[in-house]
């Protein structure tokens, strides 16, 4: 019998899934994608508003309550991914469905196995700075919201609903992670974020997505450096 390396199989499967998702992103015109995302943000603004209350509460509790920090923050990653995956299924967005379903499964596995830590005292300034960028603009996402944009972005921006703010929040949380870090989850989320960030900038006119590119590149660089040690 041929022995399978489960780790290599998981990495290979994740790479294929991500490649398929990237390819599927280009199957619809950008204008159509933009219209769908704007419609989702409008339709689910009450749900997004609820998350704008719940997420800061869970995040604050996770940062303050050290004993429960890993469960709360990892649980938040899994929940946001699940939320975005369900919305993507309901609105017929296959690329988003694939990405967020994978992040949810990887996040749930990390949550249940305890293979993640958030030792804030071990973080450097860059870790904290990029994490703040991701958390801030994941919550206060300045796109897909109706005027007045600065106010509505703080109340009903599509966190947990549309891919970019959700990925920003997830990457912000992963920036706070310390060894043992979930490498597959981190790399998958980072490369997905890099793709959607670049797509948003160049095809959808969402220039706030520069924040996605910064967070994604930082996570990729940090994990690459860690792997070389």
GILIN-V290374 format. One record per residue. N is the residue number from 1. PHI is phi in whole degrees, 0 to 359 (NA if undefined). BURIAL is + if it has 24 or more other C-alpha atoms within 12 Angstrom, else -. Layout:
n: {N;N}
phi: {PHI;PHI}
burial: {BURIAL;BURIAL}
This chain:
n: {1;2;3;4;5;6;7;8;9;10;11;12;13;14;15;16;17;18;19;20;21;22;23;24;25;26;27;28;29;30;31;32;33;34;35;36;37;38;39;40;41;42;43;44;45;46;47;48;49;50;51;52;53;54;55;56;57;58;59;60;61;62;63;64;65;66;67;68;69;70;71;72;73;74;75;76;77;78;79;80;81;82;83;84;85;86;87;88;89;90;91;92;93;94;95;96;97;98;99;100;101;102;103;104;105;106;107;108;109;110;111;112;113;114;115;116;117;118;119;120;121;122;123;124;125;126;127;128;129;130;131;132;133;134;135;136;137;138;139;140;141;142;143;144;145;146;147;148;149;150;151;152;153;154;155;156;157;158;159;160;161;162;163;164;165;166;167;168;169;170;171;172;173;174;175;176;177;178;179;180;181;182;183;184;185;186;187;188;189;190;191;192;193;194;195;196;197;198;199;200;201;202;203;204;205;206;207;208;209;210;211;212;213;214;215;216;217;218;219;220;221;222;223;224;225;226;227;228;229}
phi: {NA;272;273;266;274;299;295;296;296;295;296;295;297;296;295;296;300;293;296;297;298;299;298;292;299;266;276;240;297;306;297;291;298;300;295;295;295;296;295;298;301;288;298;253;294;291;296;300;298;296;292;289;264;290;298;299;295;295;298;297;299;294;286;272;268;301;298;254;301;298;293;293;286;293;296;294;301;296;294;299;295;298;302;293;294;297;299;295;294;297;257;66;241;305;300;294;300;298;296;285;295;295;296;297;297;293;293;295;297;296;298;287;270;72;272;203;224;227;272;297;288;267;276;272;296;293;305;293;294;290;300;298;301;295;293;296;277;292;279;248;273;271;203;61;233;274;298;286;298;300;283;294;297;278;246;225;299;284;291;77;235;255;300;295;296;294;294;299;296;297;294;300;293;294;294;276;286;234;306;281;263;282;295;295;300;295;295;297;297;293;291;296;295;299;298;294;295;295;296;297;292;272;243;246;69;266;289;296;290;304;297;296;297;297;297;295;297;295;297;297;298;295;291;296;295;296;293;277;285}
burial: {-;-;-;-;-;-;-;-;-;-;-;-;-;+;+;-;+;+;-;-;+;+;-;-;+;-;-;-;-;-;-;-;+;+;-;+;+;+;-;+;+;+;+;+;+;-;+;+;+;-;+;+;-;-;+;+;-;+;+;-;-;+;+;-;-;-;-;-;+;+;+;+;+;+;+;+;+;+;+;+;+;+;+;+;+;+;+;+;-;-;+;-;+;+;+;+;+;+;+;+;+;+;+;+;+;+;+;+;-;+;+;-;-;+;+;+;+;+;+;+;-;-;-;-;-;-;+;+;-;+;+;+;+;+;+;+;+;+;+;+;+;+;+;+;+;-;-;-;-;-;-;+;+;+;+;+;+;+;+;+;+;+;+;+;+;+;+;+;+;+;+;+;+;+;+;+;+;+;+;-;+;+;+;+;+;+;+;+;+;+;+;+;+;+;+;+;+;+;+;+;-;-;-;+;-;+;-;+;+;+;+;+;+;+;+;+;+;+;+;+;-;+;+;-;-;-;-;-;-}
